[in-house]
């Protein structure tokens, strides 16, 4: 039998052992969570950025993140712009699985190597049973008053005394109760009844006060109908979400095919290789000068950061403002309509196309921009830069120490295939059709999510 020995050095990361001992978590997910916990707190997480930290690739990283989501170690929140459209995803990473996930209150024999609760050491812990509820008072962007979740395992589980545990009485349908606490109907009561002066990251409310919460209960028959109806909507949303993810995966596969040496559909067969600085200019952004800050009030001057970058376009509703005094000092570092921007610090290689409404907006130093295109279709270049062909060059060119960065001169020297203009336009036409179809299905998903939120608001008044 082989023996593994650990040769330790001084570069340590201190983290909980919980995820490492979680038998339900795949090894790949355990490794990714360990990596995420080792990164700086201000790291700009993205699927592409995480994928670049290992050799596994984007699809493998995506699967590991989904496993962490299912187990409650990662909580994803979909952000929206002012028009109700999807913008970015916000990820919150936890060392301990959160009760908002079905996997976060695991039966103790599944979760630990041996029982942590027995006749000698159950003092202070709660033993919960199927259909019990757990309230975690820790606030998050997705749960501003803390999540309340239902325990769905047949085997008893154990819960930290930091959580509040309770169960529904016989006249209350557990599924109805679960949907009630997934709504925001109870938030106002907690806001009005909670204690002031508590920690900013946790809700402080006395147990007796929490249990005095008034809840309007319909008949048992109506409770069952409400829960069943919302569950069907939830299933529809998950199917739509899976469709959107499949379409995005198809698009990634197509990019791999057309920018591969093999295959009859490859664009490389009749393309001429050029350095990027031969087909466009690559210019840097500029940080806000030392001593200056964002304006607390709207001004005519906006500023793009990496966090404003969306799937393909900037989320203009999230942009921050700068003063005229700040703008005068960085006035030369502005984007133009049709430019392509690329993230070059922290998360590397994320790409967006600048739309007409953002012409003249200032750009962060953590992004460079491609502009003044010569003999290359800008949208074609966007797709080339998004492909593994260039992303692999980005990975090989990043700085190895500290926060990953991508030097401007290295970007200028990247080599891209440039086929005939007609072939470029044909390819862009195909990709635009795919993007439009993905956007239409994403819009369906948006509407379903908004409908569910609206129904929850109306059903639990």
N, C-alpha and C positions, 0 to 999 in steps of 0.2 A: 504493500500500500504506500502511495506517495506521500511525502511530508512537505508541507508548504511552510517556509520560514519567511518572516517579515523583516526586512532590513529598513528600519525607521530612520528618518532624517528630521530636520528641524522645521520643515514646512508642514504644519499641522492644520487640520480643520476639526473643530470640536462640534459634534452633532449627536443627536439622540440615536440610540440603538434600535428604536422601535421599528423603523422601516426595514432594517437589516434582518430582524427576526420575524417579520410578517411573512408567514408561509404562503399567503394568498397572492403575494406580489411577485411578479416575474423578476428574474435576475437583472434583466435589461432595465426594468423600471427602477429597481433598487440602485443600480449604478447611476442612472440619470439623476435620481433624486439626490444622491450623495454629491454628484457634480454640481447640481443647482444650489445645494446648501453651502458649497464651498466658494461660490461666486460672491463678489461684493454686493451689498444690499442695493446699490443703485444700478445694478446691471440691467441693461435694457433687454429683457427676455423676448425672444421670438422663436418660432419653430426653426427658421433658417439659421438664426444665430446659434441655437443649441446644437443643431446638426453639424455645424462647422467645428464644434469642440471635440468631435470624435470621427471615427472612420465609418460609422454605421449608415450615414446618409439620412435624407429628409424623411422618407417613408418610415424607416425604422424608428427615428426619433419621435415622429408623430404617434406611432403605435405605443411607444413607451409613455408618452405624456397622457394618452387616453387611458392607459392602465392606471396611472397615478390619479387621474381624475375620478375614475370609477371607484378607487379605493379611498378617496377623500384627502389625499396628500396634496393635490393641486386643485384649486377651485378656479374655474374659468368664468369670467363675466363678460358678456357681449356688450360692448359700448355702442351707443347710437349717436348720430349727429342730431342737429336741431330739427331735421325733417323726419326723424324717426327711422332713418336708414342705418344699416350696419356700418360701423367704422372699424375700430380695432378690437381685439380681444385683450382683456386684462387678466393676467394670471397671478394668483396668490399662492405661494408655496408654504407648506406647513411641515414641521417635523413630526407632528402627531396627526393622524387622520381626523378629519372634522366630522361631527355628527350630522352635518347636512348630507353626507354620503351614506348609502345603505351599508357600505363596507366599514364604516368608521367605528361601529360598535360591534366588534366581532365576538362570537363565542370564544371564551378564553382558551379553550383547547386548540382552536384554529389559529389564535393570535400569538400565543406564547409557547415555549418549549414545554412548560408544565403549568399546572394551574397556579395562578397567583392569588386565587380566592379559595380558601378552605376554612375549616372550622376554627383554625388558629389565627388567620390573618385577614378576615373580612372586615375588621373594624375600620370604619371611615369610608369604605367603598359601597357602591350600590349594585345590587344584583337585579338586572332587568330581564323581563320576559317578553315573549312575542306580543307585539302591538302596544308595548309601553312607549312612552315618548321621552326624549332627552332634549333639554334646552341648554345650549352652549351660549353663555352671555357675552362671549367675545365678539366684538363688532368686526365687520368686514365690508368692503364695497358692495358685495353681493347680498349681505345680510346686515343692514345698518343697526338692527336691534338684536343681532345674534340669531343663528338658525335653530329651529325646532324640528327634529326629525323623528320618524317612527322606526322602532326596532322591529325588523321583519323576520328574524331568525327563530326557528323552533326551539333551539337550545338556548338556555339562559346565558347572558353575557354579563360583563362587569364594567362599571363606569366610574370614572374619577369623581370624587366628591366636589370637584369644581363645577360639575354640571348639576342641573336641577332635573329630577326624574319624576314622572307622573304617568297615570294611565286614565283612559276614558272610562266613565261609568257605563253601565250596561245599555242605557238609553241612547248612547252616542255611538254612531258608526265610526270605527277607527279610520276608515278611508276618508270619510267626510272631515274628521278632525285633522287628518294629515293635510288635506287640501286647504283647510281653514288656516293652518299655520304656515302654509306656503304662500298665502296671500299677505297683504299688508294691513288687513283689517284690525289686527291687534296692536299695531305699532304705536298708534296714538295713545292707547291706554298705558303702555310701558313708558312712553315719553312723558306723559303727564304724571305718572305715579312713581317713577323711578327716583332714587335718591340723587341729590346734586352733590357736586364736589368729588365724585368718584373718578377712577382712572378713565382717561379718555378713550381707551381701547376696549373697555368692558362696560356692559350694562350693570348698573347696581339697583336691584329691586328686591325687597324682602320677599321671602317665600309666601307668607300670608297675603301680601299685597298681590303677588302674581296670581295666586289661586283665587283671588277675589275678582279676577278679570271677568266682566260680563260678556257672554257669548249668546247670540240669538240662535236658537236651535229650531229648525223646521221639524216636521214629522219624520219618523224613521224611514218611511217610504221616500220622502223627498230627499233626505240625506243620501240614501242609496243612489237615487237618480242623479243628483248633483255630482257625487264622487265618480260614478260610472261615466257621465258625460265628459267631465274634465280629464279622466283617464284616457278616453278615446281621442280627445284633442291632443293629449300628450304623446300618444302613440303616433298620431299623424305628424306631429312636429318632428319626432325622432326619425321617422321614415324620410321626411323631407330633408332633414339635416344630413342623413346618410347619403341621399341622392346628391346633394351639393358637394359633399366630400368626395364622392365617387367621380363627379365631373371634374373636380380640381385635380384628382389623381390622374384621370385620363389626359388632362391638359399637360401635366408634368411628363407623362409617358410620351406624348406626342413630341414635346420639345426634345426629349432624349433621342427619339427616332430621327428627327430631321437634322439634328446636329451631331449625328453619329457617322462614322466612316462607312458603316455597313448599311445595306438596305437600299431598295430602289427609290425610296422617298427622301433620301438624304439630300440636303441642300449643299453639302460640301463638295460634291463631285464637280460642279462647274463654277465653284466660287474661287475668288482670288483673296488671298490672305493679306490683311493690312493691319498695321498698328493702329490703335484707336486714335492716336494724335494725328494720323493721316486722314481720317474721315470726319473728325470733329475736334473742337476744343474742349479740354477738360479743365475746369476752374474750381477753385476752392470756395468754401463758405467762410464766415467770420464770426468769432465769438463776440458776445456783448462785452464792451470794454470794461476793464477792471474798475470797480466802484459804481458801475451802472446796474440797474435792475429792470425787470419788466414793469411796464406801466400798470398801475392798479385799475386804470380806467381805459376804455376803448379810445384809440387814436387812429389816425389814417395810416399808421405804419405797423405792419404785422411782421411776425418772425416765425420761420419754420424750424421746428426741431425734429429729431428722429421719432419722438413719440407721436408726432402728428401724421406720420406716414401710414397709409392704409394698404389695402390689397394691391391696388394699382395707382390710386390717386390720393392726394393729400386730403385729409379731413379738415376742410377749411374752418369748420365751426369750432375747432379746438385750439386754433392759433392764439398765441399770446401777442400782446401789443408792446411796442417800445415807444419812447418819447422822441420828439423831433431832435433833441440834443443827441440822443444815442444814435439815431438814424444818420445824422450828418457824419458821424465817425466811421460808419460801416456802409456808406451809401454805394460803394462799388460792388458789394457782394449780394447782388439781387438776382433772382431767377427770372426767366422769360417764358412766355407761352410756348409750349412744345419742348422745353428743356426736359432732360431726364436727370433726376438726382439719385445719388447712391450713398448709403450710409457707410462711413469709413472709420468708425470708432465704436468699440463695444460689440454691437450687432453689425456684422459686416455684410455688404452685398445686397441689402434691401433696396428695392428700386421703386420709384414712382415717376409718373409723367405729370408735368406741370400743366394745369388747365388755364384757360384765358383769364378766369377770375383771380388768379394768383400772380399774374404778370406784375413784376416790380416788387415782390415781397422779399424781404431779407432772408438769408439762408444761414443756418448754424454752421459752425466750424466742423461739426461731426458729419457733415455731408459734403460731397463734391457734386458738380453738375456737368453734364454733357450738353454742349450748345454749338451753334454755327456748323450744322451738319453739311458734309460735302460728299455727294455721291452715295449716300446711304439714307434709307428711309428711317426716320427717328423711331417709329414703332417697331420696325424690324430690329433695330439696334437694342431696343428695350427687351425684346424677346431673346435675342442672343445673349445679352448680359444676364438674363434670368436663368439661362440654361446651365446644365452641369459643365458645359464646355468652358464657360468663363468663371462660373462659381468655383471650379476646381483651381483655376489660376489665382482666384482671390484667396482661397484657402492656403495655397502654397506661398503666397506673397505676404501674408500677414505677419506682424511682429510677434515674436515668440515670448517675450517677457512682459509681465504686467497686463494691462488691458489691451486686447487685440486692436491693432490699428492697421490702416491700409494707406501707404504713402501715395501721394498724388502722382509722382513720377512713374511709379509702378503701374498705375492704372493707365497712364498714357502709353505705356509700352505693351499692354495686353494686345494679343493678336486675335482679330475677329475675321470670320469668313464673310466675304461680300459677294453674293451672286449678282447676276444681271438685275437691273432695276425692275423689270417685269416680274421676275421670280420673287423678288422682295415683296412687291405689291400683292402678288397672288398669296404668298404666305401670310402677309398681314391681314388680308381679307379673310382667310380661313380662321386665323387666331381671333380676329375681332368677332366673327360669328360665334365661336366657342365662348368668348368672354361675354357676349350679349346673352347667350343662352344660360350661362352660369349666373349672370346678374338677374335674369328673369326668375330663375328658380330660387335664387337668394331672396328676391322680393317676395315670393310666395312664402318662404320661411319667415321673413320679417312680419308679413301680415298675420300668419298663424300665431306667432309669438305675441304680437300686439293684441290679437283677438283673445288669446288665453288670458293675458294680463287684464284686459278690459272686462272679461267675464268674471274673473276672480274678484275684481273690484266691485262689480254689480251684485254678484251672488252672495258676498259675505259682508253686506252692509251692517 
